[in-house]
Amino acid sequence: MRTVLAILLLLFATYTVLVYGYGHGDRDERASAAVREGMRTWQKENCASCHQLYGLGGYMGPDLTNITSQRDTLRIRTFIRYGTGRMPGHALSDVEIDKMIAFLGWVDRTGTRIMPPEATHWTGTYLLEKP
């Protein structure tokens, strides 16, 4: 019995080291100064009141967790500066927009949105059942 317990404990310890030591890959990327400044701009502009990151935030706009892998930088820049029908434009400098895009790129590399886009209603709520 003690041998079995010792083997289980050893397996658990090995698994723990592998998962927490090597399992993150590029998800453990540290935020650069530009990314941190972009995050401050995200907070200053109150983007989370409408948009979500990692499935958390507002419901007026789309989840932007993986936006930089879905849209090119020019399109993102245009949306930030001029807005859309429902999103207001933001009077940010080119440098501030670059840093915001760096922040969104970091978010994209470090996580994935919880729900696929096709499971998200236009209001931002999740469609758990097919209509």
C-alpha positions as CSV (number, residue, x, y, z in Angstrom):
1,M,0.0,0.0,0.0
2,R,2.8,2.4,0.9
3,T,4.5,1.6,-2.4
4,V,1.4,2.5,-4.4
5,L,0.9,5.7,-2.4
6,A,4.6,6.6,-3.0
7,I,4.2,6.0,-6.8
8,L,1.0,8.0,-7.0
9,L,2.7,10.9,-5.1
10,L,5.7,10.7,-7.4
11,L,3.4,10.7,-10.5
12,F,1.5,13.7,-9.1
13,A,4.7,15.6,-8.5
14,T,6.0,14.9,-11.9
15,Y,2.7,15.9,-13.5
16,T,2.6,19.1,-11.5
17,V,6.1,20.1,-12.6
18,L,5.3,19.3,-16.3
19,V,2.0,21.3,-16.3
20,Y,3.2,24.3,-14.4
21,G,6.8,24.3,-15.5
22,Y,6.4,23.6,-19.2
23,G,2.7,23.6,-20.1
24,H,2.3,27.3,-20.8
25,G,4.4,27.8,-23.9
26,D,4.1,31.4,-25.2
27,R,1.1,32.0,-22.9
28,D,3.5,33.0,-20.2
29,E,4.8,35.9,-22.1
30,R,5.7,38.9,-20.0
31,A,4.1,42.2,-20.9
32,S,6.5,44.8,-22.4
33,A,6.4,48.5,-21.6
34,A,4.4,49.2,-24.7
35,V,1.9,46.5,-23.8
36,R,1.5,47.9,-20.3
37,E,1.0,51.4,-21.7
38,G,-1.6,50.0,-24.2
39,M,-3.4,48.4,-21.3
40,R,-3.5,51.8,-19.5
41,T,-5.0,53.4,-22.6
42,W,-7.5,50.5,-22.7
43,Q,-8.5,51.3,-19.2
44,K,-8.4,55.1,-19.6
45,E,-10.7,54.9,-22.7
46,N,-13.0,52.5,-20.7
47,C,-13.0,49.9,-23.5
48,A,-14.0,47.1,-21.1
49,S,-17.4,48.8,-20.6
50,C,-18.3,47.6,-24.1
51,H,-15.7,44.9,-25.1
52,Q,-14.6,41.7,-23.5
53,L,-11.2,40.2,-23.0
54,Y,-11.0,36.5,-22.1
55,G,-14.8,36.5,-21.9
56,L,-14.9,39.2,-19.3
57,G,-16.2,42.8,-19.8
58,G,-19.0,44.6,-21.5
59,Y,-21.6,43.2,-23.9
60,M,-22.1,46.0,-26.4
61,G,-19.1,45.2,-28.6
62,P,-17.4,42.0,-29.5
63,D,-14.9,40.0,-27.5
64,L,-11.5,41.3,-28.6
65,T,-9.3,38.5,-27.1
66,N,-8.2,37.2,-30.4
67,I,-8.8,40.2,-32.6
68,T,-5.2,40.7,-33.8
69,S,-5.1,37.2,-35.3
70,Q,-8.5,37.8,-37.0
71,R,-8.0,41.3,-38.4
72,D,-5.1,43.2,-39.8
73,T,-3.5,46.1,-38.0
74,L,-4.7,48.7,-40.4
75,R,-8.4,47.7,-39.9
76,I,-7.9,47.6,-36.1
77,R,-6.3,51.1,-36.2
78,T,-9.2,52.4,-38.3
79,F,-11.8,51.0,-36.0
80,I,-10.1,52.6,-32.9
81,R,-9.6,56.0,-34.5
82,Y,-12.9,56.4,-36.4
83,G,-15.2,53.9,-34.7
84,T,-18.2,52.2,-36.4
85,G,-21.9,52.6,-36.3
86,R,-22.1,51.6,-32.7
87,M,-18.6,52.2,-31.5
88,P,-17.3,55.8,-31.0
89,G,-14.1,56.9,-32.5
90,H,-11.2,57.7,-30.1
91,A,-9.0,60.7,-30.4
92,L,-5.7,58.9,-29.7
93,S,-2.3,59.6,-31.1
94,D,-0.7,57.1,-33.5
95,V,1.7,56.1,-30.7
96,E,-1.2,55.4,-28.3
97,I,-3.0,53.3,-31.0
98,D,0.2,51.4,-31.6
99,K,0.5,50.6,-27.9
100,M,-3.2,49.6,-27.8
101,I,-2.6,47.2,-30.7
102,A,0.5,45.9,-28.9
103,F,-1.7,45.2,-25.8
104,L,-4.4,43.5,-27.9
105,G,-1.7,41.4,-29.6
106,W,-0.3,40.4,-26.2
107,V,-3.9,39.4,-25.1
108,D,-4.3,37.4,-28.4
109,R,-1.0,35.5,-27.8
110,T,-1.8,34.7,-24.1
111,G,-5.4,33.5,-24.3
112,T,-8.4,32.5,-26.3
113,R,-12.0,33.7,-26.1
114,I,-14.3,31.4,-24.2
115,M,-17.1,31.2,-26.8
116,P,-16.7,31.0,-30.6
117,P,-17.9,34.0,-32.5
118,E,-20.9,32.1,-34.0
119,A,-22.2,31.4,-30.4
120,T,-22.2,35.1,-29.6
121,H,-25.4,37.1,-30.2
122,W,-25.1,40.7,-31.6
123,T,-25.9,42.0,-28.2
124,G,-22.8,40.3,-26.8
125,T,-24.7,37.6,-24.9
126,Y,-23.9,34.0,-25.5
127,L,-26.2,31.7,-27.4
128,L,-26.3,28.5,-25.4
129,E,-29.0,26.8,-27.4
130,K,-29.8,26.9,-31.1
131,P,-32.9,29.1,-31.7
